[in-house]
Amino acid sequence: MRQEIGRFVGEQVAARRHAMRWSQANLGEKVGISRQAVQQIEGGQLPAFQTLYALAAAFGLEPADLMPTRKQVK
């Protein structure tokens, strides 16, 4: 289940980053993490809660907006 959540979060981050026309480096700078860390998150690595909150804030969202609902995780 953790892997599925990580994959969902990664897809959400990548989609929102593309919509904002930011590079991975741009997003990393805004959040305080490296480009490589953004790449890992978009690849499905579940971020730490602090990073999840920072990502959501960068997009103007609540952290729950980046997380799947129970129905979206099998």
N, C-alpha and C positions, 0 to 999 in steps of 0.2 A: 504494500500500500504506500509506503514512504516513497518508493521509486515512482509510482504513478502520480503522487502529489508533486514531486520534484519536476516531473515531465510537464505537468499542467502549468505549474508556476513558470517554468522556463518558456513555454509557449506564450504565456500571457506577457511576460517581460519582453520577449522578442517582438511580438506583435505591437505592443505599445511603443517600444523603442523605434520601430520602423515607422509607425504612424507619426511620431514626433520628429522623424528624420534625423535621429541622433545616431552616431556611431557607438560601438561598444565602449570606446575610449571616452567619448563625451558622457555617456551614462555613468561610467565608472567614476569619472571626475566629480559628477554631481552627487554621487552616493558615497564617495570616499573609499572606493575599492578599485582594484586594478582592472584593466581591460580583460585580462585572463580570467579573473573572477566572474565578470559578466558573462564571458564565453562559457564558463563551467555551469553557471546558473541556467543559461539558455540551453545548455546541453542536457539539463535534467538534474543537476546537483541541487538539492534543497538548500536554500540559504539559511543562515542563522536568523533568528527572530529580529535582531537588531538590523541586519541587512534588509530583511523583508520590509520592515517599517521604513527604512531609508529609501528603498525602491518605490514603495507606494507613495511616499511624500514627494519624490521627484516627479512622479506622474500626476500628482494632485489627487491621489486616491486614498482609500482606507486599505490597510493590509488585507482585509477579507476579500477585497475586490480582485486580488491576485491569486486567491486560493479557490480550489474547487469546492462545490457543494458535495454533500454525501452521495447524491445521485450520480455525480460526474466521476466518482472514484469507485471502481468495482473491486 
